[in-house]
Amino acid sequence: MSVPAPPTSRPAPPARSAGGDPRAVTTTHDPVVGDGTTTGSRARSRWRRARWPLMIVVALLVLAGLSAIARPTTSSTPLAPDNPGPAGARAVAEVLGDQGVEVTYVTTVADAVAASADGGTLLVAQGDYLLDEQVDALVRTPTDLVLVAPPEHLLDVATGGDAGLAYDWGSGTADRPARCEDPAAQAAGTLRSDGVGFFLVDGARATLCFPSPDDPTTGAYLVQETDGRSVRAVDTTAVLRNDAVAEDGNAALALWTLGANDRLVWLVPDPFDTSLGGEDAQTPALSLPPWFGVVALQALVVALVVMLWRGRRLGPLVTEDLPVVVRAAETTRGRGRLYRRAGARGHAAAGLRASAADRLAGRLGLPRSADAPALVDAVARATGRPGEQVAQLLYGPPPADDAALLELARHLDRIESEVYHS
């Protein structure tokens, strides 16, 4: 005898529409989480909470990208090779590039030392902010040095103590002929000094060009050749500046001195640079990293925003009961002692007169807005005193000493008594 197989569980048929098509009606349900919310509701809640921070982050990223794209290819740094302004030196840099000179523009000593490792020419366009350790690092590079308007310490270390600044202010604006055998100076012909100039110590192995008409021992251009390396210094920035490079022999002198080698490292020191480079790269002159200024400025802006955000406005004044009861007489005595200690007899007399006038006006039925002549006239009629005497008591000059102040107080008290008894 065969036994029928037990019925297997089958899924319930889908709901049908009135037309009989099972695909017409479908039902879907989100899985329910244990706290009674669905996955969709939790996702929507999280999106509502995170959308504003995400939008801010996206906006900052977009701004950073736009600023990076729109970053100008020029600068306004004086004597920089990418500065097309009057104080820049882009004209000289462009001509050198056209002549085949590879110009590398740097603003830190570490970059200058690294770029000068293979030789060439190193230009230091001014160096007033260089530290002693940075000067030593630049002088040790295996390159020809060109110094434009150098400070005293840089010139002394670069020339080994053979030269110094002369400060020849008398003839700074005069055209000076070369008067030396240096090819660069001969090509320039004439030069105008900034009035600083250089001098050579006794026994120095160097040459001075463009001497001063007043003192032939000082010159505007210096050349030193030692051990196959040259050190050249010029006291004027006009040889680089766009607004003056075409004057006199500035252009010729700049192109001869800077174009002597195929590679030129152009250093315009950053005032905030503390790097050294070379063997001292791991020991910076100061402990602050180069990005410290930017980060500090951003932190300051964030701090100001937080202060404005979290700051509380001052609300209305709230009256509170004093912890102790202070009698009016004690307050009056304390104020009187302060007046006496400060010698403020005028303030004390003004307070006595104002209080007496207020009480007298109230006694005589005058408004508080009544002027002085009306009050004086009313008090004079009530007491029978002359008006001049009443005006002297209520509005006279301040007392000259303590005795006069005491006498004034007595007269005011007496005139109040007369008005009250009138």
C-alpha positions in Angstrom: 0.0 0.0 0.0 1.5 3.3 -1.0 1.6 6.1 1.4 1.2 9.6 -0.1 4.1 11.9 0.5 3.5 14.7 3.0 2.7 18.1 1.4 5.7 20.4 1.1 5.6 24.0 2.2 5.2 26.4 -0.6 5.4 30.1 -0.7 2.2 31.9 -0.8 1.1 33.0 -4.2 1.6 36.6 -5.0 -1.4 38.9 -4.7 -3.3 39.3 -7.9 -4.9 42.4 -9.3 -8.4 42.5 -10.4 -7.3 41.5 -13.9 -5.6 38.4 -12.7 -2.0 39.4 -13.5 0.3 38.3 -10.6 3.0 40.9 -11.6 0.6 43.8 -11.2 0.9 44.1 -7.4 4.2 43.6 -5.6 5.1 44.4 -2.0 8.5 45.2 -0.7 9.6 45.8 2.9 12.9 47.1 4.3 14.4 44.9 6.9 13.6 46.1 10.4 16.5 46.8 12.8 16.2 46.0 16.5 15.6 49.7 17.5 12.5 49.9 15.4 14.1 51.8 12.5 14.7 50.6 9.0 17.9 50.6 7.0 16.6 53.4 4.8 15.6 55.6 7.7 18.9 55.2 9.4 20.7 56.0 6.2 18.6 59.1 5.6 19.2 60.3 9.2 23.0 59.8 8.9 22.9 61.8 5.6 21.1 64.7 7.2 23.6 64.8 10.0 26.7 64.6 7.7 25.6 66.6 4.7 26.7 70.0 6.0 30.2 68.9 7.1 30.6 67.0 3.8 29.5 70.1 1.8 32.0 72.3 3.7 34.8 69.8 3.0 33.9 69.6 -0.7 33.8 73.4 -0.9 37.2 73.7 0.7 38.6 71.1 -1.8 37.1 73.0 -4.7 38.6 76.2 -3.5 42.0 74.6 -3.0 41.8 73.2 -6.5 40.8 76.5 -8.0 43.5 78.4 -6.2 46.1 75.8 -7.4 44.9 76.1 -10.9 44.7 79.9 -10.8 48.1 80.4 -9.2 50.0 83.1 -11.1 53.2 82.3 -12.8 54.7 85.6 -11.8 55.5 87.2 -8.4 56.1 90.6 -6.9 59.3 89.6 -5.0 62.1 92.2 -5.6 64.9 91.0 -7.8 63.1 87.7 -8.5 63.5 86.3 -12.0 59.7 85.7 -12.3 58.8 89.3 -11.3 57.9 91.5 -14.4 57.4 94.6 -12.3 59.9 97.5 -12.0 61.6 96.0 -9.0 61.8 92.5 -10.6 64.5 90.9 -12.7 62.5 89.0 -15.3 64.2 90.8 -18.3 67.7 89.6 -17.4 66.4 86.0 -16.7 64.6 85.9 -20.0 67.7 87.0 -22.0 69.9 84.5 -20.1 67.4 81.7 -20.9 67.5 82.7 -24.6 71.3 82.5 -24.5 71.1 78.9 -23.3 71.7 79.5 -19.6 69.6 77.2 -17.3 68.2 79.5 -14.6 67.0 77.8 -11.4 65.1 80.1 -9.1 65.2 79.3 -5.4 64.2 81.1 -2.2 65.8 78.9 0.5 69.4 78.3 1.3 68.9 74.5 1.4 67.5 74.5 -2.2 70.4 76.8 -3.3 73.0 74.5 -1.8 71.3 71.4 -3.4 71.0 73.1 -6.8 74.7 74.2 -6.7 76.1 70.8 -6.0 77.2 70.3 -9.6 78.8 73.7 -10.0 77.8 76.6 -12.2 77.1 80.1 -10.9 75.3 81.0 -7.7 73.7 84.5 -7.6 72.7 85.8 -4.2 70.4 88.8 -4.8 70.8 90.7 -1.5 71.2 88.7 1.7 70.3 91.0 4.6 68.3 88.3 6.3 70.9 85.5 6.0 72.1 84.0 9.2 75.8 83.3 9.8 75.4 79.6 9.3 73.5 80.2 6.1 76.3 82.4 4.8 78.9 79.7 5.5 76.8 77.1 3.7 76.5 79.3 0.6 80.2 80.1 0.5 81.1 76.4 0.7 79.3 75.6 -2.5 81.6 74.6 -5.5 80.2 77.5 -7.7 81.2 80.9 -8.9 79.6 83.5 -6.6 77.8 86.6 -7.8 76.7 88.9 -5.0 74.4 91.8 -5.6 74.2 94.5 -2.9 75.7 92.1 -0.3 75.7 92.8 3.4 79.0 93.2 5.3 79.2 89.6 6.7 78.4 87.9 3.4 81.0 90.0 1.5 83.7 89.3 4.2 83.2 85.5 4.3 82.9 85.2 0.5 86.2 87.1 -0.1 88.0 85.6 2.8 88.3 88.9 4.5 89.9 90.7 1.5 87.1 93.3 1.0 84.6 95.3 3.0 81.9 97.9 2.4 83.1 101.5 1.9 79.9 103.5 2.1 81.0 106.1 -0.5 77.9 108.3 -0.5 79.5 111.3 -2.1 79.5 110.2 -5.8 76.9 107.5 -6.0 75.0 109.0 -8.9 78.0 109.7 -11.2 78.8 107.6 -14.2 82.0 105.7 -13.5 84.3 104.2 -16.1 85.6 100.6 -15.6 89.3 101.4 -15.2 90.1 97.7 -14.8 91.0 94.7 -17.1 88.0 92.5 -16.2 86.1 91.5 -19.4 82.7 92.0 -17.9 83.6 95.5 -16.6 85.1 96.4 -20.0 81.9 95.2 -21.8 79.8 97.3 -19.4 81.8 100.5 -20.0 80.2 102.7 -17.3 78.3 102.1 -14.1 76.4 104.1 -11.5 77.0 103.1 -7.9 74.4 103.0 -5.2 76.8 104.8 -2.9 78.0 101.8 -0.9 81.0 100.5 -2.8 83.8 98.2 -1.7 87.4 98.6 -0.5 90.3 96.1 -0.5 92.5 95.4 2.5 96.3 95.4 2.1 97.5 92.4 0.2 94.1 91.4 -1.1 94.0 89.2 -4.2 91.1 91.0 -5.9 90.4 93.7 -8.4 88.2 96.8 -8.0 86.4 98.3 -11.0 84.4 101.4 -11.5 86.3 103.4 -8.8 84.9 106.4 -7.1 86.0 109.8 -8.5 86.5 111.0 -4.9 88.4 107.9 -3.6 90.1 105.6 -6.1 90.6 102.9 -3.4 86.8 102.2 -3.4 84.8 100.7 -6.3 81.3 99.6 -7.3 82.4 96.2 -8.7 84.8 93.6 -7.2 86.3 90.5 -8.8 88.3 87.9 -7.0 89.8 84.8 -8.7 91.1 82.1 -6.3 91.7 78.4 -7.0 89.7 78.3 -10.2 86.7 80.0 -8.6 85.5 83.5 -9.0 83.7 85.8 -6.5 82.0 88.9 -8.1 80.2 91.6 -6.2 78.3 94.6 -7.4 77.0 97.3 -5.0 73.9 98.2 -7.0 70.7 96.3 -7.7 70.2 98.3 -10.9 72.1 95.6 -12.9 69.1 93.3 -12.3 66.0 95.5 -11.9 63.7 95.8 -14.9 63.4 99.5 -14.6 67.2 100.2 -14.7 68.8 97.3 -16.5 68.8 99.2 -19.8 70.7 102.1 -18.3 74.5 102.6 -18.6 76.3 99.3 -18.7 73.9 97.4 -16.3 72.7 94.9 -18.9 76.1 94.0 -20.2 77.6 93.6 -16.7 74.6 91.4 -15.6 74.8 89.1 -18.7 78.6 88.7 -18.6 78.7 87.9 -14.9 75.6 85.7 -14.8 76.1 84.0 -18.1 79.7 82.8 -17.6 78.4 79.2 -17.0 75.6 77.1 -18.4 73.9 76.7 -15.1 72.7 79.6 -12.9 71.1 79.2 -9.4 69.2 82.4 -8.7 68.7 82.9 -4.9 66.4 85.6 -3.5 66.5 84.7 0.2 63.1 84.3 2.0 63.2 86.5 5.2 61.6 83.5 7.1 64.0 80.9 5.8 66.1 79.1 8.4 67.3 76.1 6.4 71.0 75.4 5.8 71.5 72.5 3.4 74.5 70.2 2.8 75.9 68.4 5.8 73.9 70.7 8.1 70.6 69.9 6.5 69.5 68.0 9.6 70.4 70.9 11.9 68.4 73.9 11.0 69.4 77.3 12.3 66.1 77.6 14.2 63.6 75.0 15.5 60.6 76.4 13.6 59.8 74.5 10.3 59.3 76.6 7.2 55.5 75.9 7.2 55.1 77.2 10.7 54.0 80.7 9.7 51.2 79.4 7.4 49.9 76.9 10.0 50.0 79.5 12.8 48.0 81.9 10.6 45.4 79.3 9.9 45.2 78.3 13.6 44.7 82.0 14.5 41.8 82.3 12.0 40.2 79.1 13.4 40.6 80.4 16.9 38.9 83.7 16.0 36.0 81.8 14.3 35.6 79.6 17.4 35.6 82.7 19.7 32.9 84.3 17.6 30.9 81.1 17.5 31.1 80.3 21.2 31.0 83.8 22.5 28.1 84.8 24.6 26.3 88.2 24.3 25.9 90.2 27.5 22.3 90.0 28.6 20.3 92.6 30.5 21.4 93.7 34.0 20.1 91.6 36.8 19.4 93.1 40.2 20.5 91.1 43.2 20.1 91.6 46.9 23.2 92.6 48.8 24.6 90.0 51.1 24.6 92.5 53.9 22.5 95.6 54.7 24.5 98.8 54.3 23.0 101.8 56.0 22.6 105.0 54.1 24.5 106.9 56.7 27.5 104.6 56.4 27.5 105.0 52.6 27.4 108.8 53.0 30.3 108.8 55.5 32.3 106.5 53.3 31.8 108.7 50.3 32.7 111.8 52.4 35.9 110.1 53.5 36.8 109.4 49.9 36.2 113.0 48.9 38.3 114.2 51.8 41.2 111.9 51.1 41.2 113.0 47.5 40.8 116.7 48.4 37.8 116.9 46.1 36.0 119.8 47.9 34.5 121.0 44.6 32.7 117.6 44.1 31.6 117.5 47.7 30.1 121.0 47.5 28.4 120.2 44.2 26.8 117.2 45.7 25.6 119.2 48.8 24.2 122.0 46.6 22.4 119.6 44.2 20.7 117.7 47.0 19.7 120.9 48.8 18.3 122.4 45.5 16.3 119.2 44.8 14.8 119.2 48.3 14.0 123.0 48.2 12.3 122.7 44.8 10.2 119.8 46.1 9.2 121.8 49.2 8.3 124.9 47.2 6.3 122.9 44.6 8.6 123.5 41.7 9.2 120.9 39.0 12.5 119.2 38.7 13.0 120.8 35.4 12.9 124.3 36.9 15.9 126.4 36.0 18.2 128.1 38.5 16.7 131.7 38.4 13.2 130.3 39.2 14.5 128.3 42.1 16.5 131.2 43.5 13.5 133.5 43.2 11.2 131.1 45.0 13.7 130.5 47.8 14.3 134.2 48.2 10.5 134.9 48.5 10.1 132.0 51.0 13.0 133.0 53.3 13.1 136.8 52.8 16.8 136.6 51.9 18.3 138.6 49.0 18.4 136.7 45.7 22.1 137.3 45.3 22.8 135.5 48.7 20.6 132.6 47.7 22.3 132.3 44.3 25.7 132.4 46.0 24.8 129.6 48.3 23.2 127.3 45.7 25.3 128.1 42.6 28.4 129.9 43.8 32.1 128.9 43.3 33.6 125.8 45.1 34.9 126.4 48.6 38.6 127.1 48.9 39.3 124.9 52.0 37.7 122.5 54.4 36.5 125.3 56.7 34.7 127.0 53.8 33.1 123.6 52.8 31.8 123.2 56.4 30.5 126.7 56.4 28.6 126.1 53.1 27.0 123.0 54.6 25.8 124.9 57.6 24.3 127.7 55.4 22.5 125.2 53.2 21.1 123.4 56.2 19.9 126.7 57.7 18.2 127.9 54.4 16.4 124.5 54.2 15.1 125.0 57.7 13.9 128.5 56.9 12.0 127.2 53.8 10.4 124.3 55.8 9.2 126.7 58.5 8.0 129.3 56.1 
